[in-house]
């Protein structure tokens, strides 16, 4: 499992994790997490959709890199 946020550091981590998973014959799970809950500002439905869209884009790019 590797986490990504689309940054250069995360992209390098995803590339490394993909190589390790392939070398070991194991699946790779790529995740993007957002913080919610206590102490976090409320997000409107539109803001939540925008964050979700960004997360999907970042995950698609990381998955393409891993392939």
Backbone as XML, in Angstrom:
<?xml version="1.0"?>
<chain id="A" units="angstrom">
  <residue number="1" name="UNK">
    <atom name="N" x="0.851" y="-1.163" z="0.000"/>
    <atom name="CA" x="0.000" y="0.000" z="0.000"/>
    <atom name="C" x="0.895" y="1.224" z="0.000"/>
  </residue>
  <residue number="2" name="UNK">
    <atom name="N" x="0.482" y="2.206" z="-0.793"/>
    <atom name="CA" x="1.209" y="3.474" z="-0.830"/>
    <atom name="C" x="0.185" y="4.592" z="-0.897"/>
  </residue>
  <residue number="3" name="UNK">
    <atom name="N" x="0.475" y="5.656" z="-0.182"/>
    <atom name="CA" x="-0.387" y="6.834" z="-0.217"/>
    <atom name="C" x="0.183" y="7.862" z="-1.172"/>
  </residue>
  <residue number="4" name="UNK">
    <atom name="N" x="-0.689" y="8.620" z="-1.781"/>
    <atom name="CA" x="-0.252" y="9.661" z="-2.700"/>
    <atom name="C" x="-1.102" y="10.901" z="-2.547"/>
  </residue>
  <residue number="5" name="UNK">
    <atom name="N" x="-0.493" y="12.045" z="-2.840"/>
    <atom name="CA" x="-1.222" y="13.304" z="-2.875"/>
    <atom name="C" x="-0.909" y="14.067" z="-4.160"/>
  </residue>
  <residue number="6" name="UNK">
    <atom name="N" x="-0.203" y="13.395" z="-5.067"/>
    <atom name="CA" x="0.142" y="14.006" z="-6.338"/>
    <atom name="C" x="1.462" y="14.756" z="-6.330"/>
  </residue>
  <residue number="7" name="UNK">
    <atom name="N" x="2.099" y="14.872" z="-5.173"/>
    <atom name="CA" x="3.371" y="15.593" z="-5.098"/>
    <atom name="C" x="4.493" y="14.756" z="-5.709"/>
  </residue>
  <residue number="8" name="UNK">
    <atom name="N" x="5.623" y="15.403" z="-5.965"/>
    <atom name="CA" x="6.776" y="14.686" z="-6.511"/>
    <atom name="C" x="7.237" y="13.580" z="-5.566"/>
  </residue>
  <residue number="9" name="UNK">
    <atom name="N" x="7.262" y="13.861" z="-4.272"/>
    <atom name="CA" x="7.683" y="12.853" z="-3.294"/>
    <atom name="C" x="6.742" y="11.649" z="-3.313"/>
  </residue>
  <residue number="10" name="UNK">
    <atom name="N" x="5.444" y="11.916" z="-3.353"/>
    <atom name="CA" x="4.473" y="10.825" z="-3.369"/>
    <atom name="C" x="4.562" y="10.033" z="-4.667"/>
  </residue>
  <residue number="11" name="UNK">
    <atom name="N" x="4.831" y="10.711" z="-5.777"/>
    <atom name="CA" x="4.974" y="10.026" z="-7.055"/>
    <atom name="C" x="6.175" y="9.088" z="-7.019"/>
  </residue>
  <residue number="12" name="UNK">
    <atom name="N" x="7.267" y="9.552" z="-6.431"/>
    <atom name="CA" x="8.444" y="8.673" z="-6.296"/>
    <atom name="C" x="8.125" y="7.484" z="-5.401"/>
  </residue>
  <residue number="13" name="UNK">
    <atom name="N" x="7.367" y="7.722" z="-4.329"/>
    <atom name="CA" x="6.986" y="6.628" z="-3.428"/>
    <atom name="C" x="6.110" y="5.616" z="-4.161"/>
  </residue>
  <residue number="14" name="UNK">
    <atom name="N" x="5.178" y="6.100" z="-4.973"/>
    <atom name="CA" x="4.301" y="5.196" z="-5.726"/>
    <atom name="C" x="5.105" y="4.380" z="-6.732"/>
  </residue>
  <residue number="15" name="UNK">
    <atom name="N" x="6.065" y="5.020" z="-7.380"/>
    <atom name="CA" x="6.914" y="4.307" z="-8.338"/>
    <atom name="C" x="7.723" y="3.216" z="-7.623"/>
  </residue>
  <residue number="16" name="UNK">
    <atom name="N" x="8.286" y="3.553" z="-6.466"/>
    <atom name="CA" x="9.049" y="2.577" z="-5.687"/>
    <atom name="C" x="8.144" y="1.426" z="-5.242"/>
  </residue>
  <residue number="17" name="UNK">
    <atom name="N" x="6.958" y="1.755" z="-4.727"/>
    <atom name="CA" x="6.031" y="0.729" z="-4.244"/>
    <atom name="C" x="5.593" y="-0.190" z="-5.381"/>
  </residue>
  <residue number="18" name="UNK">
    <atom name="N" x="5.392" y="0.370" z="-6.571"/>
    <atom name="CA" x="4.998" y="-0.450" z="-7.718"/>
    <atom name="C" x="6.106" y="-1.440" z="-8.058"/>
  </residue>
  <residue number="19" name="UNK">
    <atom name="N" x="7.350" y="-0.991" z="-8.016"/>
    <atom name="CA" x="8.474" y="-1.881" z="-8.283"/>
    <atom name="C" x="8.584" y="-2.986" z="-7.243"/>
  </residue>
  <residue number="20" name="UNK">
    <atom name="N" x="8.394" y="-2.621" z="-5.984"/>
    <atom name="CA" x="8.451" y="-3.617" z="-4.915"/>
    <atom name="C" x="7.325" y="-4.642" z="-5.044"/>
  </residue>
  <residue number="21" name="UNK">
    <atom name="N" x="6.118" y="-4.162" z="-5.328"/>
    <atom name="CA" x="4.983" y="-5.075" z="-5.473"/>
    <atom name="C" x="5.207" y="-6.031" z="-6.646"/>
  </residue>
  <residue number="22" name="UNK">
    <atom name="N" x="5.703" y="-5.498" z="-7.762"/>
    <atom name="CA" x="5.957" y="-6.342" z="-8.935"/>
    <atom name="C" x="7.046" y="-7.372" z="-8.631"/>
  </residue>
  <residue number="23" name="UNK">
    <atom name="N" x="8.106" y="-6.939" z="-7.964"/>
    <atom name="CA" x="9.211" y="-7.846" z="-7.658"/>
    <atom name="C" x="8.779" y="-8.975" z="-6.730"/>
  </residue>
  <residue number="24" name="UNK">
    <atom name="N" x="7.803" y="-8.693" z="-5.886"/>
    <atom name="CA" x="7.333" y="-9.690" z="-4.921"/>
    <atom name="C" x="6.082" y="-10.437" z="-5.393"/>
  </residue>
  <residue number="25" name="UNK">
    <atom name="N" x="5.580" y="-10.060" z="-6.579"/>
    <atom name="CA" x="4.375" y="-10.704" z="-7.097"/>
    <atom name="C" x="3.146" y="-10.409" z="-6.245"/>
  </residue>
  <residue number="26" name="UNK">
    <atom name="N" x="3.085" y="-9.220" z="-5.704"/>
    <atom name="CA" x="1.990" y="-8.832" z="-4.812"/>
    <atom name="C" x="1.189" y="-7.687" z="-5.427"/>
  </residue>
  <residue number="27" name="UNK">
    <atom name="N" x="-0.075" y="-7.576" z="-5.077"/>
    <atom name="CA" x="-0.875" y="-6.446" z="-5.566"/>
    <atom name="C" x="-0.448" y="-5.153" z="-4.873"/>
  </residue>
  <residue number="28" name="UNK">
    <atom name="N" x="-0.740" y="-4.050" z="-5.499"/>
    <atom name="CA" x="-0.453" y="-2.736" z="-4.936"/>
    <atom name="C" x="-1.758" y="-1.977" z="-4.785"/>
  </residue>
  <residue number="29" name="UNK">
    <atom name="N" x="-1.974" y="-1.437" z="-3.620"/>
    <atom name="CA" x="-3.134" y="-0.577" z="-3.371"/>
    <atom name="C" x="-2.615" y="0.841" z="-3.205"/>
  </residue>
  <residue number="30" name="UNK">
    <atom name="N" x="-3.157" y="1.758" z="-3.994"/>
    <atom name="CA" x="-2.772" y="3.159" z="-3.936"/>
    <atom name="C" x="-3.930" y="3.922" z="-3.308"/>
  </residue>
  <residue number="31" name="UNK">
    <atom name="N" x="-3.640" y="4.730" z="-2.285"/>
    <atom name="CA" x="-4.697" y="5.429" z="-1.563"/>
    <atom name="C" x="-4.441" y="6.928" z="-1.523"/>
  </residue>
  <residue number="32" name="UNK">
    <atom name="N" x="-5.526" y="7.655" z="-1.398"/>
    <atom name="CA" x="-5.514" y="9.103" z="-1.200"/>
    <atom name="C" x="-6.477" y="9.353" z="-0.053"/>
  </residue>
  <residue number="33" name="UNK">
    <atom name="N" x="-6.025" y="10.013" z="0.981"/>
    <atom name="CA" x="-6.870" y="10.235" z="2.154"/>
    <atom name="C" x="-7.088" y="11.723" z="2.377"/>
  </residue>
  <residue number="34" name="UNK">
    <atom name="N" x="-8.255" y="12.043" z="2.892"/>
    <atom name="CA" x="-8.545" y="13.412" z="3.300"/>
    <atom name="C" x="-8.905" y="13.400" z="4.777"/>
  </residue>
  <residue number="35" name="UNK">
    <atom name="N" x="-8.608" y="14.475" z="5.442"/>
    <atom name="CA" x="-8.903" y="14.580" z="6.869"/>
    <atom name="C" x="-10.295" y="15.173" z="7.054"/>
  </residue>
  <residue number="36" name="UNK">
    <atom name="N" x="-11.083" y="14.512" z="7.862"/>
    <atom name="CA" x="-12.404" y="15.023" z="8.211"/>
    <atom name="C" x="-12.621" y="14.778" z="9.694"/>
  </residue>
  <residue number="37" name="UNK">
    <atom name="N" x="-13.650" y="15.340" z="10.221"/>
    <atom name="CA" x="-13.966" y="15.076" z="11.613"/>
    <atom name="C" x="-13.737" y="16.289" z="12.498"/>
  </residue>
  <residue number="38" name="UNK">
    <atom name="N" x="-13.495" y="16.047" z="13.735"/>
    <atom name="CA" x="-13.370" y="17.102" z="14.741"/>
    <atom name="C" x="-12.236" y="18.062" z="14.410"/>
  </residue>
  <residue number="39" name="UNK">
    <atom name="N" x="-12.533" y="19.332" z="14.537"/>
    <atom name="CA" x="-11.513" y="20.340" z="14.317"/>
    <atom name="C" x="-11.250" y="20.673" z="12.864"/>
  </residue>
  <residue number="40" name="UNK">
    <atom name="N" x="-11.966" y="20.037" z="11.961"/>
    <atom name="CA" x="-11.770" y="20.304" z="10.542"/>
    <atom name="C" x="-12.909" y="21.199" z="10.056"/>
  </residue>
  <residue number="41" name="UNK">
    <atom name="N" x="-12.611" y="22.099" z="9.130"/>
    <atom name="CA" x="-13.679" y="22.961" z="8.616"/>
    <atom name="C" x="-14.727" y="22.161" z="7.842"/>
  </residue>
  <residue number="42" name="UNK">
    <atom name="N" x="-15.934" y="22.630" z="7.903"/>
    <atom name="CA" x="-17.037" y="21.998" z="7.180"/>
    <atom name="C" x="-16.856" y="22.227" z="5.689"/>
  </residue>
  <residue number="43" name="UNK">
    <atom name="N" x="-17.048" y="21.203" z="4.895"/>
    <atom name="CA" x="-16.997" y="21.326" z="3.446"/>
    <atom name="C" x="-18.404" y="21.227" z="2.879"/>
  </residue>
  <residue number="44" name="UNK">
    <atom name="N" x="-18.714" y="22.125" z="1.977"/>
    <atom name="CA" x="-19.999" y="22.044" z="1.304"/>
    <atom name="C" x="-20.007" y="20.833" z="0.388"/>
  </residue>
  <residue number="45" name="UNK">
    <atom name="N" x="-21.179" y="20.488" z="-0.117"/>
    <atom name="CA" x="-21.251" y="19.358" z="-1.043"/>
    <atom name="C" x="-20.413" y="19.618" z="-2.289"/>
  </residue>
  <residue number="46" name="UNK">
    <atom name="N" x="-20.429" y="20.864" z="-2.768"/>
    <atom name="CA" x="-19.635" y="21.210" z="-3.947"/>
    <atom name="C" x="-18.141" y="21.079" z="-3.643"/>
  </residue>
  <residue number="47" name="UNK">
    <atom name="N" x="-17.705" y="21.564" z="-2.493"/>
    <atom name="CA" x="-16.295" y="21.424" z="-2.119"/>
    <atom name="C" x="-15.918" y="19.951" z="-2.003"/>
  </residue>
  <residue number="48" name="UNK">
    <atom name="N" x="-16.790" y="19.154" z="-1.413"/>
    <atom name="CA" x="-16.529" y="17.722" z="-1.289"/>
    <atom name="C" x="-16.396" y="17.070" z="-2.654"/>
  </residue>
  <residue number="49" name="UNK">
    <atom name="N" x="-17.240" y="17.473" z="-3.608"/>
    <atom name="CA" x="-17.152" y="16.935" z="-4.970"/>
    <atom name="C" x="-15.827" y="17.334" z="-5.620"/>
  </residue>
  <residue number="50" name="UNK">
    <atom name="N" x="-15.393" y="18.573" z="-5.397"/>
    <atom name="CA" x="-14.134" y="19.020" z="-5.977"/>
    <atom name="C" x="-12.953" y="18.263" z="-5.389"/>
  </residue>
  <residue number="51" name="UNK">
    <atom name="N" x="-12.967" y="18.062" z="-4.080"/>
    <atom name="CA" x="-11.898" y="17.287" z="-3.441"/>
    <atom name="C" x="-11.913" y="15.861" z="-3.971"/>
  </residue>
  <residue number="52" name="UNK">
    <atom name="N" x="-13.114" y="15.276" z="-4.089"/>
    <atom name="CA" x="-13.234" y="13.918" z="-4.626"/>
    <atom name="C" x="-12.729" y="13.821" z="-6.049"/>
  </residue>
  <residue number="53" name="UNK">
    <atom name="N" x="-13.035" y="14.809" z="-6.865"/>
    <atom name="CA" x="-12.561" y="14.820" z="-8.247"/>
    <atom name="C" x="-11.048" y="14.932" z="-8.324"/>
  </residue>
  <residue number="54" name="UNK">
    <atom name="N" x="-10.479" y="15.773" z="-7.470"/>
    <atom name="CA" x="-9.026" y="15.893" z="-7.428"/>
    <atom name="C" x="-8.399" y="14.581" z="-7.000"/>
  </residue>
  <residue number="55" name="UNK">
    <atom name="N" x="-8.957" y="13.958" z="-5.970"/>
    <atom name="CA" x="-8.422" y="12.679" z="-5.478"/>
    <atom name="C" x="-8.470" y="11.621" z="-6.574"/>
  </residue>
  <residue number="56" name="UNK">
    <atom name="N" x="-9.576" y="11.539" z="-7.302"/>
    <atom name="CA" x="-9.685" y="10.562" z="-8.390"/>
    <atom name="C" x="-8.617" y="10.801" z="-9.446"/>
  </residue>
  <residue number="57" name="UNK">
    <atom name="N" x="-8.382" y="12.063" z="-9.787"/>
    <atom name="CA" x="-7.376" y="12.396" z="-10.779"/>
    <atom name="C" x="-5.987" y="11.977" z="-10.310"/>
  </residue>
  <residue number="58" name="UNK">
    <atom name="N" x="-5.667" y="12.259" z="-9.054"/>
    <atom name="CA" x="-4.365" y="11.893" z="-8.500"/>
    <atom name="C" x="-4.200" y="10.374" z="-8.504"/>
  </residue>
  <residue number="59" name="UNK">
    <atom name="N" x="-5.250" y="9.659" z="-8.131"/>
    <atom name="CA" x="-5.182" y="8.193" z="-8.095"/>
    <atom name="C" x="-5.039" y="7.610" z="-9.491"/>
  </residue>
  <residue number="60" name="UNK">
    <atom name="N" x="-5.745" y="8.168" z="-10.462"/>
    <atom name="CA" x="-5.621" y="7.684" z="-11.838"/>
    <atom name="C" x="-4.199" y="7.879" z="-12.363"/>
  </residue>
  <residue number="61" name="UNK">
    <atom name="N" x="-3.603" y="9.030" z="-12.060"/>
    <atom name="CA" x="-2.232" y="9.286" z="-12.498"/>
    <atom name="C" x="-1.251" y="8.311" z="-11.829"/>
  </residue>
  <residue number="62" name="UNK">
    <atom name="N" x="-1.439" y="8.067" z="-10.546"/>
    <atom name="CA" x="-0.551" y="7.132" z="-9.830"/>
    <atom name="C" x="-0.719" y="5.721" z="-10.352"/>
  </residue>
  <residue number="63" name="UNK">
    <atom name="N" x="-1.955" y="5.319" z="-10.643"/>
    <atom name="CA" x="-2.200" y="3.978" z="-11.168"/>
    <atom name="C" x="-1.556" y="3.813" z="-12.547"/>
  </residue>
  <residue number="64" name="UNK">
    <atom name="N" x="-1.653" y="4.842" z="-13.380"/>
    <atom name="CA" x="-1.032" y="4.782" z="-14.703"/>
    <atom name="C" x="0.489" y="4.650" z="-14.558"/>
  </residue>
  <residue number="65" name="UNK">
    <atom name="N" x="1.060" y="5.374" z="-13.637"/>
    <atom name="CA" x="2.497" y="5.282" z="-13.386"/>
    <atom name="C" x="2.874" y="3.868" z="-12.907"/>
  </residue>
  <residue number="66" name="UNK">
    <atom name="N" x="2.064" y="3.312" z="-12.033"/>
    <atom name="CA" x="2.350" y="1.983" z="-11.490"/>
    <atom name="C" x="2.275" y="0.903" z="-12.565"/>
  </residue>
  <residue number="67" name="UNK">
    <atom name="N" x="1.381" y="1.083" z="-13.514"/>
    <atom name="CA" x="1.243" y="0.089" z="-14.589"/>
    <atom name="C" x="2.473" y="0.085" z="-15.454"/>
  </residue>
</chain>
